[in-house]
């Protein structure tokens, strides 16, 4: 069993735990940013639309790696705001992938039939009621495939956080490799397997959510 290099697994699994925690929190942060920006882009207030558009263009148009470095290294120097590596990683991932997710939110809400909105208005539903009872239940079904792809991209994006000293699974792999270069192939093979297993689990959860959301839809 030596060819499997099972002795590499304990430190890699320790790092995988950090990766999964970061992924889950990052997904939650990205969803919040996506909904806030997506709804703001549909607002009747021009200032909100412009602000959301500026945020989306900034974070979609710049590198996630640069954003990580800026939040973790530059922000403390400019504004004396010091963040832990985990906090900096969550903020960068949330803002970056939230910018991409905002387009999913915007387009899905815009795709809801106008006739239903007009019917809701005729029933004297307030804007909040229309959004909660009519728009979001239908738009959510359309959002799920896009959000599923986005969360896989976010998982893969966590591989950059080792560059700001966060001890994720990639960090552990690089440390193991620095101690034993002869095990490089085994280390990166295990890294591929662990990332694939995590991505497959996330994909399965999204497919389950899609089936649940589709239940009872005519």
C-alpha positions in Angstrom: 0.0 0.0 0.0 3.1 2.3 0.1 2.3 3.3 -3.5 -0.9 5.0 -2.3 1.1 7.2 0.0 -1.6 7.1 2.7 0.7 8.9 5.1 -0.1 12.0 3.0 -3.8 12.0 3.8 -3.9 13.2 7.4 -2.4 16.7 6.7 -4.3 17.0 3.4 -7.6 16.1 5.2 -6.8 18.7 7.8 -6.4 21.3 5.1 -9.5 20.0 3.3 -11.5 20.9 6.5 -10.4 24.5 6.2 -11.2 24.5 2.5 -14.7 23.2 3.1 -15.4 25.7 5.9 -14.1 28.5 3.7 -16.3 27.2 0.8 -19.5 27.1 2.8 -19.0 30.5 4.3 -17.9 31.9 1.0 -21.0 30.6 -0.7 -23.2 32.2 1.9 -21.4 35.5 1.5 -21.6 35.3 -2.3 -25.3 34.6 -2.2 -25.9 37.7 0.0 -23.8 39.9 -2.3 -25.5 38.4 -5.4 -29.0 39.1 -4.2 -28.2 42.6 -2.9 -26.5 43.6 -6.2 -29.0 41.7 -8.4 -32.0 43.4 -6.8 -30.2 46.8 -6.8 -29.6 46.5 -10.5 -33.4 46.2 -11.0 -34.2 49.1 -8.6 -36.1 52.1 -9.8 -33.5 54.3 -8.1 -30.7 55.3 -10.4 -28.1 55.7 -7.6 -28.7 52.0 -6.5 -28.4 50.8 -10.1 -25.2 52.7 -10.8 -23.6 51.6 -7.5 -24.5 47.9 -8.1 -23.2 48.2 -11.7 -19.9 49.7 -10.5 -19.4 46.9 -7.9 -20.1 44.2 -10.5 -17.8 45.7 -13.1 -15.0 46.2 -10.6 -15.0 42.7 -9.1 -15.7 40.9 -12.4 -13.0 43.0 -14.2 -10.2 42.4 -11.7 -8.4 39.2 -10.6 -9.5 37.3 -7.5 -5.8 36.9 -6.6 -5.3 40.7 -6.7 -8.4 41.2 -4.6 -7.1 38.8 -2.0 -3.8 40.5 -1.9 -5.4 43.9 -1.7 -7.8 43.0 1.2 -5.2 41.1 3.2 -2.0 43.1 2.5 -2.9 46.6 1.2 -6.0 47.4 3.3 -4.1 47.3 6.6 -1.5 49.7 5.2 -4.0 52.1 3.8 -6.8 52.1 6.3 -5.3 50.3 9.3 -7.9 47.6 9.0 -6.4 44.3 9.9 -8.2 41.1 9.0 -7.4 37.4 9.6 -6.5 35.3 6.6 -9.9 33.6 6.9 -11.9 36.8 7.1 -10.0 38.3 4.1 -10.5 35.1 2.1 -14.3 35.1 2.8 -14.7 38.8 1.9 -12.7 38.4 -1.3 -14.6 35.2 -2.4 -18.0 36.6 -1.4 -17.5 39.9 -3.3 -15.9 38.3 -6.3 -18.4 35.5 -6.9 -21.3 37.6 -5.6 -20.6 40.0 -8.6 -21.0 37.1 -11.0 -24.0 35.8 -9.1 -25.8 39.1 -9.3 -26.3 38.6 -13.0 -27.9 35.3 -12.4 -30.3 36.9 -9.9 -31.0 39.9 -12.2 -31.7 37.8 -15.3 -33.8 35.2 -13.4 -36.0 37.8 -11.8 -36.4 39.6 -15.1 -37.5 36.4 -16.7 -40.6 36.0 -14.5 -43.7 36.6 -16.5 -44.9 40.3 -16.4 -48.5 39.1 -16.5 -48.1 37.5 -13.1 -46.7 40.8 -11.7 -49.6 42.7 -13.2 -52.0 40.3 -11.6 -50.3 40.7 -8.2 -50.6 44.4 -8.6 -54.3 44.1 -9.4 -54.6 42.2 -6.1 -53.1 45.1 -4.3 -50.0 43.2 -3.3 -47.2 45.4 -2.0 -43.7 45.2 -3.7 -42.3 43.1 -0.9 -45.2 40.7 -1.1 -44.9 40.4 -4.9 -41.2 39.7 -4.5 -41.6 37.1 -1.8 -44.7 35.3 -3.0 -44.6 35.6 -6.8 -41.2 36.5 -8.1 -38.6 34.7 -5.9 -40.2 31.3 -5.8 -40.2 31.1 -9.6 -36.8 32.9 -10.1 -35.1 30.6 -7.5 -35.7 27.6 -9.8 -34.0 29.4 -12.6 -31.1 30.5 -10.4 -30.2 27.1 -9.1 -28.2 25.8 -12.2 -26.2 29.0 -12.4 -25.6 29.1 -8.7 -24.5 25.4 -8.9 -21.8 26.2 -11.4 -20.8 29.3 -9.5 -20.2 27.4 -6.2 -18.0 24.9 -8.0 -16.0 27.8 -9.3 -15.8 29.3 -5.8 -14.5 25.9 -4.5 -11.8 25.9 -7.1 -11.1 29.6 -6.3 -10.2 28.7 -2.7 -7.0 27.2 -4.0 -5.6 30.7 -4.1 -6.0 31.4 -0.4 -2.8 29.6 0.5 -1.0 32.6 -0.9 -2.2 34.7 2.0 -1.0 32.0 4.5 -4.4 30.3 5.0 -3.7 26.6 5.7 -6.1 25.1 3.3 -5.7 21.8 1.4 -3.5 23.4 -1.3 -1.3 25.0 1.4 -0.8 21.6 3.0 0.0 20.1 -0.3 2.7 22.7 -1.0 4.2 22.2 2.4 4.3 18.4 2.0 6.0 18.9 -1.4 8.6 21.3 0.1 9.6 18.5 2.5 9.7 15.7 -0.1 9.9 16.6 -3.8 10.0 12.9 -4.7 6.3 12.6 -3.6 5.1 15.4 -5.8 3.1 13.2 -8.1 1.3 11.5 -5.2 0.7 14.8 -3.4 -1.0 16.4 -6.4 -2.9 13.2 -7.3 -4.4 13.3 -3.8 -5.1 17.0 -4.2 -7.0 16.3 -7.5 -9.0 13.5 -5.9 -10.0 15.7 -2.8 -11.0 18.6 -4.9 -13.1 16.4 -7.2 -14.8 14.7 -4.3 -15.7 18.1 -2.8 -17.0 19.4 -6.1 -19.0 16.2 -6.7 -20.6 16.6 -3.3 -21.6 20.2 -4.0 -23.0 19.2 -7.4 -25.1 16.5 -5.9 -26.5 18.9 -3.4 -27.5 21.4 -6.1 -29.1 18.7 -8.2 -31.1 17.6 -5.1 -32.2 21.2 -4.6 -33.2 21.5 -8.2 -35.4 18.3 -7.9 -37.0 19.7 -4.8 -37.6 23.1 -6.4 -39.2 21.4 -9.5 -41.6 19.3 -7.4 -45.2 20.2 -8.1 -44.3 22.5 -11.0 -46.6 22.2 -13.9 
